[in-house]
């Protein structure tokens, strides 16, 4: 039964993304790992697995904070993320995220021979140790957790088209080890309602990659993400969340010089619905809608994202954090 439910959900997700098949901003390679993770912490001895498929339409074109008309090019990224969380103790847990990325870019759509390029492959991964500084309790209904780890460059950066190495935005990976820092805080009001509020912060400090050869180093911009949101139960099985996501990236660098048309600021609204199929399995549908974007130079950028996730907890009585 579980296998059938998972299969049908994944089939729906991939069918949805195939309808749009159009891939990622110029200042970011691989899957959008830092902003697409969905799991926080879990209880001691519990294993939680999350499977997410995210479609990111990147057909908008911006110069600074102004939208430009561009009907000649479409871009999109389809990312499949596998998240694994395990609780070593009441306070300490390990989170691992793996990705598979498909990117598509069509240029010259208004011409008789448009250029349609698709790349795919294993993307990068993230490993985080998370520690709960303050546990949630009936007497003190808030929690605080901190985490740190690395982004591992599992994805390739050497795909070629017609013999030429493709740009970084079309590669499945970034080619560099990055440091990642994470924090999460939440408060709930259980005696009166299941209503809760939360704040999530993630920071990625990037390293360099000899992408074009020795002594030719490329460094993607550092990335900061803050999410502030709220959630509540609508029924015993159905719940919702609504958050605002702020994202800031510095400009990419090549040989320590800032690259033009990279970096910027994004503000998005993130609505989500979740449904408990049974005690151990939850399905969630979510998306991101841009509210404000201010980019360095002229860049393609996100029009919207849509995600479908499944979460399975091996201990049905244990709690785990999802956002």
N, C-alpha and C positions, 0 to 999 in steps of 0.2 A: 504493500500500500504506500509506504513512504517513498519507495523508488519511483512509483508511478506519479506521485504528486510532484516530486522534484523534476522528473522528466517533462511533465506537462508545463510546469512553470518556466523551465529553461527554454522549452520550445517556443512558448509565447514570447519570451524576451528576445530570442534571436530572430523570430519572425518579425517582431516590431522593428528591430534595428535594421533588418534587411529592407524594409519598405523605404527607409530614408536614405540608405547607403550613399552617403555623400562624402576631418581628421585634425588638431591641436594647435595652439597658438605658436608663433615663431619663437617665443622665449621659453618653451617647455618641451622636453623630449619624453618619450615613453608614455606610460599610463599616468593619469593625474592621481598618483598614489596618496599624497598627503591629504587631499580634500575628499577622497572617496572612501576612506576607511569608515566602518560603521560600528565597530565593537570597542568597548572600553575595558572594563575589568570584570572578573568573575570570581566565584567563591572557591575555597580550597578544594582541590581534587576534582573540580569540574572542568570538562572539555567542551568548548563551544566552537562550532564551525559555521562560518558565514560564506555564502556564495553570492556574488553580486555581478550583474551585467549592467554596464552603464553606457549609454549612447550620448556622445557629446557633439552637438552640431556647432561647427565653427565657421559658419558661412557669413557672419557679420564682419564688417570692415570698419575700423575706427582710426581716426587721426586725433590724438589727444582724447577729448571727451565728446568728439563730434562723430556721428555715424555717417559713413560714406555709402553711396550707391554702388554696389558691385554685383552684377548679375552674371558676370563672366566666369566666376570661380566659386566652387563649393568645396568644403572640407568637412571631415567628420572623423571622430575616433570612436571605436567600439572597444571597450575594455572589459575583460572578465577577471574579477578579483576573488581569490580564495583567502579568507582570513581564518586563522586558527588562534584561539585563546585558551590558555591553560592556567588554572590557579594553583600555585605551589603552596600557598597558605592563605589565611584570611586576608592578608594585606598585599602579598606579592603575586604577580601574574606575568606571564610571557605572552606577547602578541607577535604573530608572524603573518605577513601579507605577501602573496605571490600574484603575479599578473600575466595575462596574455593580451596582446594588443593587435588590433587591425586598424589601419589608417587608410583613408582614401582621399585623393585630391583630384578634382577635375578642373582644368583650366581651358580657356578658349571655348566655353560652352556655346558662345554665339557664332562660332566659326563652323566651317564644314567638317573640320577634323580636330575635335577637342582632344586634349591630352589627359587621359584617364590613368592615374597611377594608384596602385594599392600595394601596401606593405603589411606584413604581419609577422608575429613572432613572440617568443617569451619576453616579457618586460622585466623591469627591475623589481626588487622585493624590499620589504621593510621588516626589521626585527626590533621590538621594543620591550624593555622591562618596565613594568608599571607597579608603583607602590602606593597604597592607600594610606595617606597621612591621617585622615579623619574618617571613621566609618559612620554610616548613617544608622540612627537608632530612633526609637520612639521618643526618647527624652531629648535628643538633639538631632533634628531631622535635616542634616546637611552632610555632605561628604566632599572630600578633597583628595585628589590623586595626582601624582607626578610620574613622569616616565622619560626615558632616554634610550637611544639606540642608534642604529645605522640604517641607511638605505644602501642595499647591495646591488652592484651593477651586473645583474644577470643577463640583461637584454643586450643584443648586439648593436653596434653603432657603425657597422661596415657594409650595410646593404648598398648595392649599386644599381643604377639604371643606365642602360646603354654604355656600360663601362665606366661611368662616372659615379663617385661616391655621393649618395643622396644627402640632402640637407638634414640637419639634426632633428627638425620637427617631423620628419618622415621616418626616423629610426625608432625601433621598439624600445631601445634603452638609452641611457644617458652616458654610460661609460665611466662613471666616477663614483667613489665611495663618499657618501654624505653623512654628516652627523644630524640626528633628529632629536628634538626635544618636544615634550608633550605634557599638557596639564588638563585636568578636568575638575569642575566643581559643580555641584548640584544641590538644590534644596527642594523639599516637598512639604506638603501640608496634609498629611494622611488623616489626622483626626477629623478634618472637615471635608476633604476631597482628595482625589488622586492627583490633583494639579501639581506640577513641578516646573522648576526653571533650571537651566543649566548653562554653563559657559565652557567652551573647549578652545584651547590654544595649541597650535602646532607650529614649530619652527624648523626649517631645514637649512643647515649651513653647508653649502656645496663645496666640492673640491674640483680639481682640474682633471682634464682628460686630454691625452695626446691624440686628439681625434684625427688630425690631418697629417700626423707623422711626428717624429721626434723634434723637439724644440718648436712645436706649433701647438700650444695649449689652448683648449677651449674650456670655459667655466660658465655653467648656467647660473642664473641669478639666484641669490638666497630667497627663500620663500617663507612668508608669515601668513598664517590663517587663524582667524578668530571666529567662532560661531557662538551666538547667543540665542537661546531658544526656550520654548516652553512645550509641555505636552500634557496629555490627560487621557483618561479612558472614556470612551463613548458608551461601550457595553463591556461585559465581562471578557469579550474576545477582541473587540475592535478598539484601537487607540489612534491618536493623532499626535503629530508634533509640527511646530512651525518655528523656523529659525531664520536669522539673518547671518550671512557668511561674508566676512571681510577678508580679502586676499590681497597681499602686496608682494611683489617680486622686484628685486633690483635688476638692473640691466645685466645681460650676459657679457662676458669678457673674452676676448681673444688676445693672448699674449699680454694680459693685464690692461688692455684697452677696452673701454666700453663699446659694445656693439650697438649700432643704431637700430631703431625699431624693435627693441626688446625691453621688457619690464613694464610695470604699470600697477594700477589699483583697480580692484573689482569689488562691488557690493552686490550680493545676490540674496534673494529670498528663497527659502528651501522648505516647501510643504511636504509632508509625508503622512501616509496611512499605513498602519500595521494591523495584522490579523493573526491571532493564534489559531492555527489549524488544529492543534492539540497541545498538550502541556509542554512538549519538547520542541515543537516546530512552529516558527513564526515566519510569515511572509510580509514583505514591506515594499510599497511602491512610493518612490520619492522623485523629486526633480529640483533643478536650480533654474531660476529665472533672473536674468540680470536686471538690476535696478539702476546701477550707475557704474560706468567704466571710464577710466582716464588712463590712457596708454602712452608710453613713450614713442613718439613718431607715429607711423602708420602700420597697423597690424591687423591680421584676421583675428577674430575673437569669438567667444562663446555666444551663440544665439539662445541656447537652452541646453539642459541636460535632462535625461530621464533614466531612472535606475529601477531595477527589480532585484530584490534580495531575499534570500532564504537563510534563516538562522536555526541551527539545531543544537540543543543543549543535551548532553548525554545524561546529566543529572536533572530530572524533571523538577525536583524540589529546590534547586539552587537558583539564585538570582544572577543575572548578568546585565551589564550596562550596554545598551545600544543607542545610537543617536543618529 
